[in-house]
Amino acid sequence: MPVADLNALYQRPAGTAKRPPLLPKGSGYLATVTAFDGGTNTNTGNSYVRWFFRFRDWDPAIPADMRDGINLDSYTGMYCDMYTTDKALFMLDDFIRQVGVDLPTDGSRKYEEVLPEVIGSNVLVEVDSYIPRGRSAEEAVNNVRRMIADPEGQS
């Protein structure tokens, strides 16, 4: 694995980075799935699929004045986790089917095959914000509450 060159970073003043503005709360942000990865929740030990996405457009319900000064293209690290426990797996299956991936109920396809087929799917993302424990209101961060297939955006 290549080692990052941190020389340019070392010369910059630390602690001066500007926090981006919070995205307004909305349930209809248009996005496209760009990648996925797996992980384990450190609190519960439950495994999940983490879907990464790129915003395509604003939630139409958000007024123009609330969009001022916010560039959707700058929000590149947002994601949505879907748990893979026996009790939650049906929700992952439902999402895969909703985005148009062929997923028979007979178990004839494996997740190794179908998960990559979700990449490129158009989705609707619900965004809100929260204040992390022990932080101030000025340190609030956005949170993706859920992601569903965009019924008007599937091919």
C-alpha positions as a LaTeX table, in Angstrom:
\begin{tabular}{lrrr}
\hline
Residue & $x$ (\AA) & $y$ (\AA) & $z$ (\AA) \\
\hline
Met1 & 0.00 & 0.00 & 0.00 \\
Pro2 & 1.47 & 3.42 & $-0.92$ \\
Val3 & 2.44 & 5.71 & 1.90 \\
Ala4 & 0.78 & 9.14 & 1.91 \\
Asp5 & 3.08 & 12.14 & 1.50 \\
Leu6 & 2.26 & 14.31 & 4.49 \\
Asn7 & 4.95 & 16.96 & 3.86 \\
Ala8 & 2.46 & 19.52 & 2.52 \\
Leu9 & 0.16 & 18.90 & 5.50 \\
Tyr10 & 3.00 & 19.24 & 7.99 \\
Gln11 & 3.60 & 22.81 & 6.83 \\
Arg12 & $-0.01$ & 23.96 & 7.28 \\
Pro13 & $-1.32$ & 25.57 & 10.48 \\
Ala14 & $-3.22$ & 22.96 & 12.51 \\
Gly15 & $-6.68$ & 23.52 & 13.95 \\
Thr16 & $-7.84$ & 26.09 & 11.38 \\
Ala17 & $-9.99$ & 23.90 & 9.12 \\
Lys18 & $-13.49$ & 25.28 & 8.51 \\
Arg19 & $-16.44$ & 23.03 & 9.31 \\
Pro20 & $-18.83$ & 22.80 & 6.33 \\
Pro21 & $-22.38$ & 24.03 & 6.90 \\
Leu22 & $-24.96$ & 21.43 & 7.86 \\
Leu23 & $-27.24$ & 20.20 & 5.12 \\
Pro24 & $-30.85$ & 21.14 & 5.86 \\
Lys25 & $-33.00$ & 18.27 & 7.13 \\
Gly26 & $-34.76$ & 16.54 & 4.25 \\
Ser27 & $-36.01$ & 13.13 & 3.12 \\
Gly28 & $-35.71$ & 13.42 & $-0.64$ \\
Tyr29 & $-32.09$ & 14.24 & $-1.50$ \\
Leu30 & $-31.35$ & 12.64 & $-4.87$ \\
Ala31 & $-28.17$ & 10.57 & $-4.93$ \\
Thr32 & $-26.37$ & 7.76 & $-6.75$ \\
Val33 & $-24.73$ & 4.78 & $-5.02$ \\
Thr34 & $-21.00$ & 4.89 & $-5.78$ \\
Ala35 & $-19.47$ & 2.10 & $-3.68$ \\
Phe36 & $-19.98$ & $-0.24$ & $-0.74$ \\
Asp37 & $-17.90$ & $-1.73$ & 2.02 \\
Gly38 & $-18.49$ & $-3.90$ & 5.05 \\
Gly39 & $-17.88$ & $-3.29$ & 8.71 \\
Thr40 & $-18.80$ & $-4.09$ & 12.28 \\
Asn41 & $-20.52$ & $-1.74$ & 14.72 \\
Thr42 & $-18.07$ & $-1.18$ & 17.58 \\
Asn43 & $-20.89$ & $-0.85$ & 20.15 \\
Thr44 & $-23.07$ & $-3.82$ & 19.20 \\
Gly45 & $-20.71$ & $-6.09$ & 17.25 \\
Asn46 & $-23.28$ & $-6.30$ & 14.45 \\
Ser47 & $-22.01$ & $-6.40$ & 10.87 \\
Tyr48 & $-23.30$ & $-4.06$ & 8.17 \\
Val49 & $-23.00$ & $-3.08$ & 4.53 \\
Arg50 & $-21.98$ & 0.57 & 4.19 \\
Trp51 & $-23.30$ & 2.24 & 1.02 \\
Phe52 & $-21.46$ & 5.35 & $-0.19$ \\
Phe53 & $-23.23$ & 7.79 & $-2.48$ \\
Arg54 & $-22.85$ & 11.04 & $-4.38$ \\
Phe55 & $-25.58$ & 13.66 & $-4.22$ \\
Arg56 & $-27.22$ & 14.46 & $-7.57$ \\
Asp57 & $-29.67$ & 17.12 & $-6.44$ \\
Trp58 & $-31.43$ & 18.76 & $-3.52$ \\
Asp59 & $-34.53$ & 17.50 & $-1.80$ \\
Pro60 & $-37.18$ & 19.48 & $-3.76$ \\
Ala61 & $-38.94$ & 20.35 & $-0.50$ \\
Ile62 & $-35.98$ & 22.42 & 0.72 \\
Pro63 & $-36.46$ & 26.11 & $-0.13$ \\
Ala64 & $-33.81$ & 27.89 & $-2.19$ \\
Asp65 & $-32.86$ & 30.25 & 0.66 \\
Met66 & $-31.86$ & 27.25 & 2.83 \\
Arg67 & $-29.51$ & 26.06 & 0.07 \\
Asp68 & $-27.49$ & 29.28 & $-0.09$ \\
Gly69 & $-23.79$ & 28.80 & 0.50 \\
Ile70 & $-23.98$ & 25.00 & 0.41 \\
Asn71 & $-22.33$ & 22.99 & $-2.36$ \\
Leu72 & $-23.74$ & 19.45 & $-2.51$ \\
Asp73 & $-20.64$ & 18.27 & $-4.39$ \\
Ser74 & $-18.52$ & 18.91 & $-1.29$ \\
Tyr75 & $-20.39$ & 16.26 & 0.74 \\
Thr76 & $-18.48$ & 13.21 & $-0.49$ \\
Gly77 & $-17.97$ & 11.15 & 2.65 \\
Met78 & $-21.57$ & 10.45 & 3.57 \\
Tyr79 & $-22.88$ & 6.91 & 3.76 \\
Cys80 & $-25.78$ & 4.73 & 4.86 \\
Asp81 & $-25.32$ & 1.51 & 6.84 \\
Met82 & $-27.62$ & $-1.49$ & 6.48 \\
Tyr83 & $-27.23$ & $-4.24$ & 9.07 \\
Thr84 & $-26.75$ & $-7.85$ & 8.06 \\
Thr85 & $-28.05$ & $-9.62$ & 11.16 \\
Asp86 & $-30.63$ & $-12.35$ & 10.64 \\
Lys87 & $-33.35$ & $-10.02$ & 11.94 \\
Ala88 & $-32.37$ & $-7.13$ & 9.62 \\
Leu89 & $-31.28$ & $-8.89$ & 6.44 \\
Phe90 & $-34.75$ & $-8.65$ & 4.87 \\
Met91 & $-34.31$ & $-4.85$ & 4.74 \\
Leu92 & $-31.10$ & $-5.22$ & 2.73 \\
Asp93 & $-32.89$ & $-7.66$ & 0.39 \\
Asp94 & $-35.79$ & $-5.22$ & $-0.02$ \\
Phe95 & $-33.40$ & $-2.37$ & $-0.87$ \\
Ile96 & $-31.51$ & $-4.48$ & $-3.42$ \\
Arg97 & $-34.77$ & $-5.40$ & $-5.14$ \\
Gln98 & $-36.09$ & $-1.81$ & $-5.00$ \\
Val99 & $-33.11$ & $-0.51$ & $-6.97$ \\
Gly100 & $-33.84$ & $-3.04$ & $-9.71$ \\
Val101 & $-31.33$ & $-5.81$ & $-9.03$ \\
Asp102 & $-32.67$ & $-9.28$ & $-9.86$ \\
Leu103 & $-32.81$ & $-11.04$ & $-6.48$ \\
Pro104 & $-34.88$ & $-14.25$ & $-6.55$ \\
Thr105 & $-36.34$ & $-15.49$ & $-3.27$ \\
Asp106 & $-34.95$ & $-19.00$ & $-3.84$ \\
Gly107 & $-31.41$ & $-18.08$ & $-2.70$ \\
Ser108 & $-29.91$ & $-18.83$ & $-6.11$ \\
Arg109 & $-27.75$ & $-15.68$ & $-6.02$ \\
Lys110 & $-25.10$ & $-14.79$ & $-3.44$ \\
Tyr111 & $-24.51$ & $-11.32$ & $-1.96$ \\
Glu112 & $-21.01$ & $-11.40$ & $-3.44$ \\
Glu113 & $-22.71$ & $-11.24$ & $-6.83$ \\
Val114 & $-25.62$ & $-8.86$ & $-6.17$ \\
Leu115 & $-24.06$ & $-6.16$ & $-3.96$ \\
Pro116 & $-21.83$ & $-4.78$ & $-6.76$ \\
Glu117 & $-24.92$ & $-4.53$ & $-9.01$ \\
Val118 & $-26.35$ & $-1.86$ & $-6.68$ \\
Ile119 & $-23.54$ & 0.55 & $-7.61$ \\
Gly120 & $-24.88$ & 3.20 & $-9.97$ \\
Ser121 & $-28.42$ & 2.96 & $-8.60$ \\
Asn122 & $-30.35$ & 6.16 & $-7.99$ \\
Val123 & $-31.61$ & 6.60 & $-4.45$ \\
Leu124 & $-33.41$ & 9.04 & $-2.17$ \\
Val125 & $-31.51$ & 9.93 & 0.99 \\
Glu126 & $-32.98$ & 11.20 & 4.26 \\
Val127 & $-30.60$ & 13.58 & 6.05 \\
Asp128 & $-30.81$ & 15.13 & 9.51 \\
Ser129 & $-28.21$ & 16.22 & 12.04 \\
Tyr130 & $-27.22$ & 15.51 & 15.61 \\
Ile131 & $-24.82$ & 16.73 & 18.26 \\
Pro132 & $-22.27$ & 14.05 & 19.16 \\
Arg133 & $-22.08$ & 13.18 & 22.85 \\
Gly134 & $-19.87$ & 15.59 & 24.74 \\
Arg135 & $-19.86$ & 18.18 & 21.96 \\
Ser136 & $-21.41$ & 21.62 & 21.57 \\
Ala137 & $-24.21$ & 22.65 & 19.18 \\
Glu138 & $-21.56$ & 24.26 & 16.95 \\
Glu139 & $-20.09$ & 20.78 & 16.43 \\
Ala140 & $-23.29$ & 19.20 & 15.10 \\
Val141 & $-22.85$ & 16.83 & 12.17 \\
Asn142 & $-25.11$ & 15.51 & 9.45 \\
Asn143 & $-26.52$ & 12.02 & 9.70 \\
Val144 & $-28.09$ & 9.80 & 7.05 \\
Arg145 & $-31.24$ & 8.32 & 8.55 \\
Arg146 & $-32.14$ & 6.10 & 5.63 \\
Met147 & $-31.72$ & 5.49 & 1.93 \\
Ile148 & $-34.35$ & 4.06 & $-0.40$ \\
Ala149 & $-34.61$ & 3.48 & $-4.13$ \\
Asp150 & $-35.59$ & 6.54 & $-6.16$ \\
Pro151 & $-38.81$ & 5.28 & $-7.80$ \\
Glu152 & $-38.42$ & 7.76 & $-10.64$ \\
Gly153 & $-34.70$ & 7.22 & $-11.12$ \\
Gln154 & $-34.31$ & 3.50 & $-11.88$ \\
Ser155 & $-33.70$ & 2.24 & $-15.37$ \\
\hline
\end{tabular}
